[in-house]
Amino acid sequence: MQLLTNNVCAPKGFRAAGKCAGIKKSGKLDLAVIFSEAPANAAAVYTSNKVKGAPLLVTKKHLENGKAQAIVINSGIANVCTGKKGIDDAEETAKIAAKELGLMQDEIVVASTGLIGACLPMDKIRIGLKGIKSELSVNSNAAKAIMTTDTAEKGIAVKAGNFTIGGIAKGSGMIHPNMATMLCFITTDAEFSPKKLNSFLKNSVSKSFNMMSVDMDTSTSDMAVILANGLAGKADEAKFRNALDFMCIELAKKIARDGEGATKLVEVEAKNAATRYDAEQIAKSVVSSNLVKCALFGNDPNWGRIMCAIGNSPAKFKENSIDVYFGSMLIVKNGTAADFSFDEARKLMGKKEIRITIDAKQGKESATAYGCDMTYEYIKINARYTT
């Protein structure tokens, strides 16, 4: 695989735009459009939260036929818990975009992220979308325009064989499976049916966005969408799955690294579990534990918290078989303290990226979860979110 620039605009036939429509009080970019010059097959995965945003419901309806040609995203206001008006506003957004892009209304995917409970300022969205087709470019600020509390834009593109795949994502807080709180938009010039795309996307999400956690809260607006316009022709399925997995995992790591107030990225691998499910549950439980996250922030090698988190998972394991490593340093051997240097362990924990490995010694299955530490800054950010 070859890494490319231009994220969602790297595949053939895709252009995008990111601009300021005045939705955010800060005056930052807050409206993005991703457009395919050719009709595209599409698939999506959505939040498991029972409270779902109006854009998500509209998008789900529009994608019933597995077709879409453009995506419109606003940041600053989530359009959640807004009743019938929220649905009407999401549909109007699609209608306006369709008119500007020369498409049908149901060929538009809509997404919103930001403050829950507020209605979209439709006057600003109408103005922002006017003439948008002339603003589309292969060099856009779309990744920046979908950010909320993110401190960095998140995008990636890869070329594998005859096809290219690109993606952008946003997410920083309210991040927890299933799906972790985020928006992700993926484009490819490979040719695949909606059914195949749906299968590929669900599989990749299970390894990436559903394996990361920042703060144990799952949002109302989570969505991952893929558009495939087929301009590069048919592609090798195995190569495509590998490229999609790689891209989604890299985006998940970018989100975890940028967790609200976070100072370090944490990867937790559970290996040699009896089943894939057991490995996933152990890794998720450790990466999601607030006590573990606080210890990571303080560079405190308190391995008892990791054992506690493992024990809180629904996984099957034997306590006296568990080994735990910080990097390559053995911290726990067969469920009890190993002979390790406390000071050296603290140094390892002080790095910007930390890898914790849990060896269950029960089988051959493994899984990796992605997260971050929990800091004072996280509380500051979320204590004044609406002010």
C-alpha positions as CSV (number, residue, x, y, z in Angstrom):
1,M,0.0,0.0,0.0
2,Q,1.1,3.5,-0.8
3,L,0.2,6.4,1.4
4,L,-1.3,9.4,-0.4
5,T,-2.4,13.0,0.3
6,N,-5.8,14.6,-0.3
7,N,-7.7,12.0,1.9
8,V,-11.3,11.8,0.5
9,C,-10.3,13.5,-2.8
10,A,-7.4,11.1,-3.5
11,P,-9.7,8.5,-5.3
12,K,-10.7,9.3,-8.9
13,G,-13.7,11.5,-9.4
14,F,-14.0,12.9,-5.9
15,R,-14.0,16.6,-4.9
16,A,-14.8,18.3,-1.6
17,A,-15.1,21.7,0.1
18,G,-14.9,22.9,3.7
19,K,-16.0,26.4,4.6
20,C,-17.4,28.7,7.3
21,A,-21.1,29.1,7.1
22,G,-21.4,30.8,10.5
23,I,-22.9,27.8,12.4
24,K,-20.2,28.0,15.0
25,K,-19.9,31.1,17.1
26,S,-16.1,30.9,16.9
27,G,-16.1,31.6,13.1
28,K,-14.3,28.4,12.4
29,L,-15.0,26.1,9.4
30,D,-18.3,24.3,10.0
31,L,-19.7,23.1,6.7
32,A,-18.3,20.4,4.4
33,V,-19.4,18.7,1.2
34,I,-17.9,15.6,-0.4
35,F,-19.0,15.0,-4.0
36,S,-18.5,12.1,-6.5
37,E,-18.6,13.0,-10.2
38,A,-20.1,9.6,-10.9
39,P,-23.0,7.8,-9.2
40,A,-21.7,5.7,-6.3
41,N,-22.7,2.6,-4.4
42,A,-22.8,3.3,-0.7
43,A,-23.0,1.7,2.7
44,A,-23.1,3.0,6.3
45,V,-22.8,1.9,9.9
46,Y,-24.6,3.8,12.7
47,T,-24.5,4.4,16.4
48,S,-26.1,1.9,18.8
49,N,-27.4,4.8,21.0
50,K,-31.2,4.6,21.2
51,V,-31.3,8.4,20.9
52,K,-30.4,9.0,17.3
53,G,-29.9,12.4,15.5
54,A,-32.2,13.5,12.7
55,P,-29.5,13.4,10.1
56,L,-28.7,9.8,10.9
57,L,-32.4,8.8,10.4
58,V,-32.6,10.7,7.1
59,T,-29.3,9.2,5.8
60,K,-30.5,5.7,6.7
61,K,-33.6,6.3,4.7
62,H,-31.7,7.8,1.7
63,L,-29.3,4.8,1.7
64,E,-32.0,2.1,1.5
65,N,-31.2,1.6,-2.1
66,G,-27.4,1.6,-1.5
67,K,-26.8,4.6,-3.7
68,A,-25.4,8.1,-2.9
69,Q,-23.3,10.7,-4.7
70,A,-22.6,13.4,-2.1
71,I,-22.3,14.0,1.6
72,V,-23.1,17.2,3.5
73,I,-21.8,17.6,7.0
74,N,-22.1,20.5,9.4
75,S,-20.3,20.9,12.7
76,G,-21.3,23.0,15.7
77,I,-24.9,21.7,16.0
78,A,-25.8,18.0,16.1
79,N,-29.5,18.3,15.2
80,V,-30.4,15.8,17.9
81,C,-33.6,15.8,20.0
82,T,-35.1,18.4,17.7
83,G,-38.3,16.5,16.8
84,K,-40.0,16.8,13.4
85,K,-38.2,20.1,12.7
86,G,-34.9,18.3,12.9
87,I,-36.0,15.8,10.3
88,D,-37.4,18.6,8.1
89,D,-34.1,20.5,8.4
90,A,-32.0,17.5,7.5
91,E,-34.2,16.8,4.5
92,E,-34.1,20.4,3.5
93,T,-30.3,20.4,3.7
94,A,-30.3,17.4,1.3
95,K,-32.7,19.1,-1.0
96,I,-30.7,22.3,-1.2
97,A,-27.4,20.3,-1.8
98,A,-29.1,18.2,-4.4
99,K,-30.3,21.3,-6.3
100,E,-26.8,22.8,-6.2
101,L,-25.1,19.6,-7.3
102,G,-27.6,18.5,-9.9
103,L,-28.6,15.4,-8.0
104,M,-31.7,13.8,-6.5
105,Q,-32.5,14.5,-2.9
106,D,-32.1,10.9,-1.9
107,E,-28.6,10.8,-3.4
108,I,-27.4,13.1,-0.6
109,V,-26.1,11.8,2.7
110,V,-26.4,14.2,5.6
111,A,-24.5,14.3,8.9
112,S,-24.3,16.8,11.8
113,T,-22.1,17.0,14.9
114,G,-21.9,19.3,17.9
115,L,-24.4,20.6,20.5
116,I,-27.4,18.4,21.2
117,G,-30.8,19.9,21.5
118,A,-30.3,22.9,19.2
119,C,-31.9,23.4,15.8
120,L,-29.8,24.0,12.7
121,P,-29.6,27.6,11.5
122,M,-31.1,26.8,8.2
123,D,-30.7,30.4,6.9
124,K,-26.9,30.0,7.2
125,I,-26.9,26.5,5.7
126,R,-28.9,27.8,2.7
127,I,-26.4,30.5,2.1
128,G,-23.4,28.2,2.8
129,L,-24.6,25.7,0.2
130,K,-25.4,28.2,-2.5
131,G,-23.0,27.8,-5.4
132,I,-21.1,25.1,-3.5
133,K,-20.4,23.1,-6.7
134,S,-18.0,25.8,-7.9
135,E,-16.1,25.6,-4.6
136,L,-15.4,21.9,-4.8
137,S,-11.7,21.0,-5.2
138,V,-9.3,18.1,-4.8
139,N,-7.6,20.2,-2.2
140,S,-10.2,21.0,0.4
141,N,-10.6,21.8,4.1
142,A,-13.4,19.2,4.6
143,A,-11.5,17.4,7.3
144,K,-11.1,20.6,9.2
145,A,-14.7,21.7,8.7
146,I,-16.2,18.6,10.5
147,M,-14.1,19.1,13.7
148,T,-15.7,20.0,17.0
149,T,-13.5,19.7,20.1
150,D,-10.9,18.0,17.9
151,T,-7.5,19.6,18.1
152,A,-6.3,18.2,14.8
153,E,-7.9,17.2,11.5
154,K,-7.9,13.5,10.8
155,G,-7.5,12.1,7.2
156,I,-5.7,9.4,5.3
157,A,-5.6,7.9,1.8
158,V,-3.9,4.8,0.4
159,K,-3.4,3.3,-3.0
160,A,-3.4,-0.5,-3.3
161,G,-3.3,-2.2,-6.7
162,N,-5.6,-0.4,-9.2
163,F,-7.7,1.4,-6.6
164,T,-7.4,4.3,-4.1
165,I,-9.3,4.7,-0.9
166,G,-9.5,7.8,1.2
167,G,-11.1,8.9,4.4
168,I,-11.7,11.7,7.0
169,A,-13.0,11.4,10.5
170,K,-13.8,13.5,13.5
171,G,-14.0,12.6,17.1
172,S,-12.4,13.6,20.4
173,G,-15.0,13.2,23.2
174,M,-18.0,11.0,23.8
175,I,-16.0,8.1,22.3
176,H,-16.9,4.5,23.2
177,P,-18.1,1.4,21.3
178,N,-20.5,0.7,19.7
179,M,-19.8,2.8,17.5
180,A,-17.3,5.1,19.2
181,T,-18.5,8.7,19.0
182,M,-17.3,9.8,15.7
183,L,-18.1,10.6,12.1
184,C,-16.2,9.0,9.3
185,F,-16.5,9.4,5.6
186,I,-14.7,7.1,3.2
187,T,-14.4,7.4,-0.6
188,T,-13.0,4.9,-3.1
189,D,-12.8,4.5,-6.9
190,A,-13.1,0.7,-6.6
191,E,-16.2,-1.0,-7.9
192,F,-18.1,-3.0,-5.3
193,S,-21.8,-3.7,-4.8
194,P,-23.6,-2.0,-1.8
195,K,-23.9,-5.5,-0.2
196,K,-20.2,-6.1,-0.4
197,L,-19.4,-2.5,0.8
198,N,-21.7,-3.1,3.8
199,S,-20.0,-6.3,4.7
200,F,-16.5,-4.8,4.3
201,L,-17.4,-1.7,6.3
202,K,-18.9,-3.6,9.2
203,N,-15.9,-5.8,9.4
204,S,-13.5,-2.9,9.4
205,V,-15.5,-1.0,12.0
206,S,-15.5,-4.0,14.3
207,K,-11.7,-3.9,14.3
208,S,-11.3,-0.1,14.6
209,F,-13.9,2.3,15.7
210,N,-15.7,-0.3,17.8
211,M,-12.4,-1.0,19.5
212,M,-11.6,2.5,20.8
213,S,-12.8,4.4,23.8
214,V,-12.1,7.8,25.3
215,D,-14.7,8.3,28.0
216,M,-17.3,5.6,28.1
217,D,-20.0,7.7,26.4
218,T,-21.5,6.7,23.0
219,S,-22.9,9.6,21.0
220,T,-26.3,10.1,19.2
221,S,-24.7,11.0,15.9
222,D,-22.1,8.3,15.2
223,M,-21.8,7.3,11.5
224,A,-19.3,5.8,9.1
225,V,-20.2,6.1,5.4
226,I,-18.4,4.7,2.3
227,L,-19.0,5.8,-1.3
228,A,-17.6,3.7,-4.1
229,N,-17.9,5.3,-7.6
230,G,-16.2,2.4,-9.5
231,L,-14.1,4.7,-11.7
232,A,-11.0,2.4,-11.2
233,G,-13.0,-0.7,-12.1
234,K,-13.2,-4.0,-10.2
235,A,-10.7,-4.5,-7.4
236,D,-9.2,-7.5,-5.6
237,E,-11.4,-8.1,-2.5
238,A,-8.6,-9.1,-0.2
239,K,-6.5,-6.1,-1.1
240,F,-9.5,-3.8,-0.6
241,R,-10.4,-5.3,2.8
242,N,-6.8,-4.9,4.0
243,A,-6.6,-1.3,2.8
244,L,-10.0,-0.5,4.4
245,D,-8.9,-2.1,7.7
246,F,-5.6,-0.3,7.7
247,M,-7.3,3.1,7.0
248,C,-10.0,2.7,9.6
249,I,-7.6,1.5,12.3
250,E,-5.3,4.5,11.5
251,L,-8.3,6.9,11.8
252,A,-9.3,5.2,15.0
253,K,-5.8,5.8,16.5
254,K,-5.9,9.4,15.4
255,I,-9.2,9.9,17.2
256,A,-8.0,8.1,20.4
257,R,-4.7,10.1,20.3
258,D,-6.8,13.3,20.1
259,G,-9.1,12.4,23.0
260,E,-10.3,15.4,24.9
261,G,-7.5,16.6,27.1
262,A,-5.4,13.5,26.3
263,T,-1.7,13.4,26.5
264,K,-1.0,9.9,25.2
265,L,-2.3,7.2,22.9
266,V,-2.8,3.8,24.5
267,E,-3.0,0.5,22.7
268,V,-4.2,-2.5,24.6
269,E,-3.6,-5.9,23.0
270,A,-5.2,-9.0,24.5
271,K,-3.6,-12.1,23.0
272,N,-3.8,-15.9,23.3
273,A,-7.5,-15.7,24.5
274,A,-9.8,-18.7,24.0
275,T,-12.1,-16.8,21.6
276,R,-12.0,-13.6,19.6
277,Y,-14.9,-12.3,21.8
278,D,-12.9,-12.9,25.0
279,A,-9.9,-11.0,23.5
280,E,-12.1,-8.1,22.4
281,Q,-13.8,-7.8,25.8
282,I,-10.5,-7.9,27.8
283,A,-8.9,-5.2,25.6
284,K,-12.0,-3.0,25.6
285,S,-12.4,-3.3,29.4
286,V,-8.8,-2.2,30.1
287,V,-8.8,0.6,27.6
288,S,-12.1,1.9,28.9
289,S,-11.3,1.8,32.6
290,N,-11.3,5.3,34.1
291,L,-9.0,4.1,36.9
292,V,-6.5,2.7,34.4
293,K,-6.7,5.9,32.3
294,C,-6.0,8.1,35.3
295,A,-3.0,5.9,36.3
296,L,-1.7,6.3,32.7
297,F,-2.0,10.0,33.0
298,G,0.0,10.0,36.3
299,N,2.6,7.5,35.0
300,D,1.6,5.2,37.8
301,P,2.3,1.5,37.0
302,N,-0.6,0.4,39.2
303,W,-1.1,-3.0,37.5
304,G,-3.8,-3.9,40.0
305,R,-6.2,-1.6,38.1
306,I,-5.5,-3.5,34.9
307,M,-6.3,-6.8,36.6
308,C,-9.4,-5.3,38.1
309,A,-10.5,-4.1,34.6
310,I,-9.9,-7.5,33.2
311,G,-12.0,-9.0,35.9
312,N,-14.8,-6.6,35.1
313,S,-15.0,-7.8,31.6
314,P,-17.5,-10.6,30.5
315,A,-14.5,-12.6,29.1
316,K,-13.6,-16.0,30.2
317,F,-10.1,-16.4,31.5
318,K,-8.0,-17.8,34.3
319,E,-6.6,-15.3,36.8
320,N,-3.5,-17.3,37.5
321,S,-2.6,-17.5,33.8
322,I,-2.6,-13.7,33.1
323,D,0.6,-12.0,32.1
324,V,0.7,-8.2,31.6
325,Y,3.4,-6.2,29.8
326,F,4.0,-2.4,29.6
327,G,5.8,-2.4,26.2
328,S,8.3,-5.3,26.5
329,M,8.4,-5.1,30.3
330,L,6.7,-7.9,32.2
331,I,4.6,-6.4,35.0
332,V,2.3,-9.2,36.0
333,K,3.2,-12.9,35.8
334,N,0.6,-15.6,36.2
335,G,-1.8,-13.1,37.9
336,T,0.7,-11.7,40.5
337,A,3.4,-9.0,40.5
338,A,6.5,-9.7,38.4
339,D,9.9,-8.6,39.4
340,F,10.1,-5.2,37.6
341,S,11.7,-1.8,38.1
342,F,9.0,0.7,39.3
343,D,11.1,3.6,38.0
344,E,11.7,2.0,34.6
345,A,7.9,1.3,34.3
346,R,7.2,5.0,35.1
347,K,9.5,6.0,32.3
348,L,7.7,3.7,29.8
349,M,4.4,5.2,30.9
350,G,5.7,8.7,30.3
351,K,5.9,8.2,26.5
352,K,3.4,9.7,24.1
353,E,2.4,6.2,23.0
354,I,1.9,3.2,25.4
355,R,1.3,-0.4,24.5
356,I,-0.2,-2.7,27.1
357,T,-0.2,-6.4,26.3
358,I,-2.3,-9.0,28.2
359,D,-1.4,-12.6,27.6
360,A,-4.3,-14.8,28.6
361,K,-2.6,-18.1,27.7
362,Q,-5.9,-19.7,26.9
363,G,-5.9,-20.0,23.1
364,K,-4.8,-18.3,19.9
365,E,-7.2,-15.4,19.5
366,S,-6.2,-11.7,19.8
367,A,-7.7,-8.2,19.6
368,T,-6.4,-4.7,20.1
369,A,-8.3,-1.7,21.5
370,Y,-7.3,2.0,21.3
371,G,-7.7,4.7,23.8
372,C,-6.0,7.5,25.8
373,D,-5.3,8.7,29.3
374,M,-7.8,10.8,31.3
375,T,-6.6,14.3,32.4
376,Y,-7.7,17.4,34.3
377,E,-8.3,19.0,30.9
378,Y,-11.0,16.5,30.0
379,I,-13.1,17.8,32.9
380,K,-12.5,21.4,32.0
381,I,-13.6,20.9,28.4
382,N,-16.8,19.1,29.3
383,A,-17.7,21.3,32.3
384,R,-18.1,24.3,30.0
385,Y,-19.2,22.7,26.7
386,T,-22.3,24.8,26.2
387,T,-20.9,28.1,27.6
